[in-house]
Amino acid sequence: MVVTYDDVIMALKQVIDPELGINIVDLGLVYEAQVADGDVLITMTMTTPACPLGSHLVDEATFMVQQLTDAASVDVQLVWQPAWTPMMMSLEAKQSLGWL
């Protein structure tokens, strides 16, 4: 099986932020996912650099992509630019939080 971008995003949607109960893709924490020759590079952020769940979410993202795809390797890089804002959330996430 060849790993695709869609496979990676579907796997990342299984990673739920325990504080909000919303997946990291819909929260807008995943900035980019690249797939090349079976290797996956994910660029993501947290809602704040002081987020106590940062390492947990990175570990969960790595685990889910490894488990649900045929990726040869998975590398998750945390970045802080651009800074996350609530406007990055999907419509579904905003609705589930009662913001719409």
C-alpha positions in Angstrom: 0.0 0.0 0.0 1.3 3.5 -0.9 0.8 6.1 1.8 -1.1 9.2 0.6 -1.7 12.6 2.0 -5.4 11.6 2.6 -4.3 8.5 4.6 -2.2 10.7 6.9 -5.0 13.2 7.4 -7.4 10.5 8.2 -5.0 9.0 10.8 -4.4 12.5 12.3 -8.2 12.9 12.7 -8.0 10.0 15.2 -5.9 12.2 17.5 -8.2 13.9 19.9 -7.3 16.8 22.1 -8.3 15.6 25.6 -9.2 19.0 26.8 -11.6 20.0 24.0 -12.5 16.5 22.6 -11.9 17.6 19.0 -9.3 16.1 16.7 -6.1 18.0 15.9 -6.9 18.5 12.2 -10.2 20.2 12.9 -8.6 22.3 15.7 -6.2 23.6 13.0 -3.1 22.3 14.8 -1.9 20.5 11.7 -0.2 22.9 9.3 1.2 20.5 6.8 1.6 16.9 6.0 4.1 15.8 3.3 4.5 12.2 2.0 7.6 11.3 0.0 8.7 7.7 -0.7 6.7 6.4 2.2 8.2 8.9 4.7 5.8 11.3 6.4 6.7 14.7 7.7 4.0 16.5 9.7 4.3 20.1 10.7 2.0 21.1 13.5 1.6 23.5 16.4 -0.2 23.7 19.8 -2.7 26.3 20.9 0.1 27.8 23.0 3.8 27.1 23.4 3.1 26.3 27.1 0.5 23.7 26.3 1.0 20.8 28.8 -0.3 18.3 26.2 2.2 19.1 23.5 4.4 16.0 23.8 1.4 13.8 24.3 -0.3 15.1 21.1 3.0 14.7 19.1 3.4 11.1 20.4 -0.2 10.3 19.5 0.1 11.8 16.1 3.2 9.8 15.4 1.6 6.6 16.7 -1.6 7.0 14.8 0.1 7.6 11.5 2.4 4.7 12.1 -0.5 2.4 13.0 -3.0 3.5 10.3 -0.7 3.9 7.3 2.1 2.0 5.7 4.6 4.9 6.4 8.2 3.9 6.4 8.9 6.8 8.9 6.9 9.5 10.7 8.5 12.8 11.8 6.3 15.3 13.6 7.8 18.8 13.9 6.3 21.4 16.3 6.4 25.0 15.0 5.2 28.2 16.6 5.0 30.4 13.5 2.4 31.2 12.4 0.9 31.3 15.9 -2.3 29.3 16.2 -5.6 31.2 16.5 -9.1 30.0 16.9 -9.8 31.1 13.3 -7.7 28.1 12.2 -10.4 25.7 13.4 -12.7 24.0 11.0 -16.4 25.0 10.8 -17.2 21.6 12.5 -14.9 22.4 15.5 -16.3 25.9 15.9 -19.8 24.4 15.9 -19.0 21.8 18.4 -17.7 24.5 20.7 -20.9 26.5 20.3 -19.1 29.3 18.5 -21.5 29.4 15.6 
